[in-house]
Amino acid sequence: MGAAAYGEVAMRRSAWVVTMGLVVCVALAGCSGSPSSTAPGGSKHGVKDAATTPDVPEEFAAIPVDGANEKAALAAVPEALKAGLEMRKGTGQPEPDISGIDPTFTAYLVSAVSGNTLVLFEVHADGVAHALYNPAKPADATTIMKQDASLNSGAILADPASDAEKAAAAAAKAVLDTAIPGKDFTIKILGYRFNYLKDGASVLQLEVNPDGGVVSIS
């Protein structure tokens, strides 16, 4: 499939998430690039810890690409990147210089649905769940955003398969059990985040869904 055609498919598949991501970012006064307040290496829920350096904020610590879904997501990055850059170009954004930079797998995107309630998370290498696009502090009753589950109707989701995916889902469940007690949530993997890092900062962030389509690019 050509890059243009792929871009059209990816845009159709992920339009709901891109729109929802913008809503979340606005509600949080912007997608923060602040490092997590959780110390590196303090895995609470079993996501496999990865070696990092003091110059890399915890939100950018590498997660090992061990599971089948993770490997498929990484394999999809080149085509998803082409489609995503076309999406950026269409909105007038300049193309970032990522020459010589390999993508780093940095977070699971997790969807939790109960009835008409949708809650989205991101889980980093330390195994701690954060509200989606709010990496500044761990998720709790004060930071999670409850949204209408209809926003999830077009999402491509995957059942957690690898140990790390199951741990990411468990991290989200641990938050929900205390933040929204008494509700039974269906928790699935919404996507995989990759960052192109330079000098400890993200030059480009690409998120792909379990089908290899673009969730968002920034």
C-alpha positions as CSV (number, residue, x, y, z in Angstrom):
1,M,0.0,0.0,0.0
2,G,1.4,3.4,-0.9
3,A,2.2,6.0,1.7
4,A,-0.7,8.3,0.6
5,A,-3.2,5.5,0.7
6,Y,-1.9,4.2,4.0
7,G,-2.2,7.7,5.4
8,E,-5.8,7.9,4.4
9,V,-6.6,4.5,6.1
10,A,-4.6,5.5,9.2
11,M,-6.4,8.8,9.4
12,R,-9.8,7.2,9.1
13,R,-9.0,4.5,11.7
14,S,-7.5,6.9,14.2
15,A,-9.4,10.1,13.7
16,W,-11.4,9.5,16.9
17,V,-8.2,9.1,19.0
18,V,-6.5,12.1,17.5
19,T,-9.6,14.2,18.3
20,M,-9.9,12.7,21.8
21,G,-6.2,13.2,22.4
22,L,-6.6,16.9,21.6
23,V,-9.6,17.1,24.0
24,V,-7.5,15.5,26.7
25,C,-4.6,17.8,26.0
26,V,-6.7,20.9,26.2
27,A,-8.3,19.7,29.4
28,L,-4.9,19.3,30.9
29,A,-3.6,22.6,29.6
30,G,-1.3,21.0,27.1
31,C,0.4,17.7,26.6
32,S,3.1,17.9,29.2
33,G,6.7,16.8,28.6
34,S,7.5,16.9,32.3
35,P,9.2,13.8,33.8
36,S,7.3,11.4,35.9
37,S,7.5,12.0,39.7
38,T,8.0,8.3,40.2
39,A,11.7,7.3,40.6
40,P,13.1,5.1,37.9
41,G,13.3,1.4,38.8
42,G,10.4,1.5,41.1
43,S,8.2,-1.0,39.2
44,K,4.9,-1.5,41.1
45,H,3.0,-3.7,38.7
46,G,5.5,-5.8,36.9
47,V,6.3,-4.0,33.6
48,K,9.8,-5.1,32.9
49,D,12.3,-2.4,34.0
50,A,14.8,-1.2,31.4
51,A,18.2,0.4,31.9
52,T,18.2,4.2,31.6
53,T,20.5,7.1,32.3
54,P,20.0,10.1,34.6
55,D,19.7,12.3,31.5
56,V,16.5,10.5,30.3
57,P,13.3,11.3,32.1
58,E,11.4,8.2,33.3
59,E,8.6,8.8,30.8
60,F,11.2,8.2,28.0
61,A,12.8,5.1,29.6
62,A,12.9,2.2,27.1
63,I,10.5,-0.7,27.4
64,P,11.9,-3.9,26.0
65,V,10.2,-5.0,22.8
66,D,9.6,-8.6,23.8
67,G,6.0,-9.6,23.1
68,A,4.5,-10.4,19.8
69,N,2.2,-7.3,19.8
70,E,5.1,-5.1,20.7
71,K,7.3,-6.5,17.9
72,A,4.4,-6.0,15.4
73,A,4.0,-2.4,16.6
74,L,7.7,-1.7,16.1
75,A,7.7,-3.3,12.7
76,A,4.8,-1.0,11.7
77,V,6.6,2.1,12.8
78,P,8.2,2.9,9.4
79,E,4.9,2.9,7.4
80,A,3.1,4.6,10.3
81,L,5.8,7.3,10.5
82,K,5.3,8.0,6.8
83,A,1.5,8.4,7.2
84,G,1.9,10.4,10.4
85,L,4.4,12.9,8.8
86,E,1.9,13.3,5.9
87,M,-0.8,14.1,8.6
88,R,1.5,16.7,10.2
89,K,2.4,18.2,6.8
90,G,-1.3,18.6,6.0
91,T,-1.7,20.7,9.1
92,G,1.3,22.9,8.2
93,Q,3.7,21.5,10.9
94,P,7.3,21.4,9.9
95,E,9.0,18.0,9.5
96,P,11.3,17.3,12.5
97,D,14.9,16.2,11.9
98,I,15.0,12.6,13.2
99,S,17.8,11.4,10.9
100,G,20.0,8.8,12.6
101,I,17.5,8.4,15.6
102,D,15.9,5.1,16.2
103,P,12.4,5.0,17.8
104,T,12.3,4.1,21.5
105,F,9.3,2.2,22.8
106,T,8.3,4.2,25.8
107,A,4.6,3.6,26.8
108,Y,1.6,1.4,26.5
109,L,-1.7,3.2,25.9
110,V,-4.5,1.5,27.8
111,S,-8.3,1.7,27.4
112,A,-10.7,0.9,30.2
113,V,-14.4,0.8,29.6
114,S,-17.3,0.2,32.0
115,G,-20.8,0.8,30.7
116,N,-20.7,4.3,29.3
117,T,-17.5,5.3,31.1
118,L,-14.1,5.4,29.3
119,V,-10.8,6.0,31.1
120,L,-7.5,6.2,29.2
121,F,-4.0,5.6,30.6
122,E,-0.4,5.5,29.6
123,V,2.0,3.1,31.4
124,H,5.7,3.6,31.3
125,A,8.7,1.3,31.9
126,D,8.4,1.7,35.6
127,G,5.0,0.1,35.5
128,V,3.1,3.1,36.9
129,A,-0.1,4.1,35.3
130,H,-0.7,7.8,34.4
131,A,-3.7,9.5,32.9
132,L,-3.2,9.7,29.2
133,Y,-1.1,12.6,28.1
134,N,-0.5,13.6,31.8
135,P,2.9,12.0,32.7
136,A,3.7,14.5,35.4
137,K,2.2,12.4,38.2
138,P,0.8,8.9,38.7
139,A,-2.9,8.4,38.0
140,D,-5.4,8.7,40.8
141,A,-8.9,9.9,41.4
142,T,-7.8,13.5,40.9
143,T,-6.1,13.1,37.6
144,I,-8.0,10.5,35.6
145,M,-10.6,11.7,33.1
146,K,-13.9,9.9,32.8
147,Q,-15.2,10.2,29.2
148,D,-18.2,8.9,27.2
149,A,-17.4,5.4,26.1
150,S,-18.8,6.2,22.6
151,L,-15.5,7.9,22.0
152,N,-14.0,4.3,22.1
153,S,-16.4,2.9,19.4
154,G,-13.9,3.3,16.5
155,A,-10.8,2.1,18.4
156,I,-8.7,-0.9,17.4
157,L,-7.9,-2.7,20.7
158,A,-5.9,-5.7,21.7
159,D,-6.2,-8.1,24.6
160,P,-3.1,-7.9,26.8
161,A,-0.9,-10.8,25.7
162,S,2.7,-10.3,26.9
163,D,3.6,-10.2,30.5
164,A,4.3,-6.5,30.2
165,E,1.0,-5.8,28.5
166,K,-0.8,-7.7,31.3
167,A,1.2,-5.7,33.8
168,A,0.2,-2.4,32.1
169,A,-3.5,-3.5,32.3
170,A,-3.0,-4.4,36.0
171,A,-1.5,-1.0,36.7
172,A,-4.6,0.7,35.2
173,K,-6.9,-1.7,37.1
174,A,-5.1,-0.9,40.4
175,V,-5.9,2.8,39.9
176,L,-9.5,2.2,38.9
177,D,-10.2,-0.1,41.9
178,T,-9.5,2.9,44.2
179,A,-10.5,5.9,42.0
180,I,-13.8,4.4,40.7
181,P,-14.6,1.5,43.1
182,G,-17.5,-0.9,42.4
183,K,-17.2,-0.8,38.6
184,D,-16.0,-3.7,36.5
185,F,-13.8,-2.3,33.7
186,T,-12.8,-4.1,30.4
187,I,-9.2,-3.2,30.0
188,K,-7.4,-3.5,26.7
189,I,-4.3,-2.2,24.9
190,L,-5.1,0.9,22.8
191,G,-1.6,1.5,21.4
192,Y,2.1,1.7,21.7
193,R,4.1,4.9,22.0
194,F,7.5,5.5,20.3
195,N,9.7,8.5,20.9
196,Y,12.6,9.8,18.8
197,L,14.9,11.0,21.5
198,K,17.8,13.5,21.3
199,D,19.7,14.8,24.3
200,G,17.1,13.4,26.7
201,A,14.2,15.1,25.0
202,S,11.6,13.9,22.5
203,V,12.0,15.2,18.9
204,L,9.0,13.3,17.7
205,Q,6.3,11.2,19.3
206,L,4.5,8.5,17.3
207,E,1.7,6.3,18.7
208,V,0.5,3.3,16.7
209,N,-2.5,1.1,17.4
210,P,-2.5,-2.8,17.5
211,D,-3.3,-2.8,13.8
212,G,-0.2,-0.6,12.9
213,G,-2.3,2.5,12.2
214,V,-1.5,6.0,13.5
215,V,-3.1,6.9,16.8
216,S,-1.3,10.2,17.1
217,I,1.9,12.0,16.1
218,S,3.3,15.1,17.7
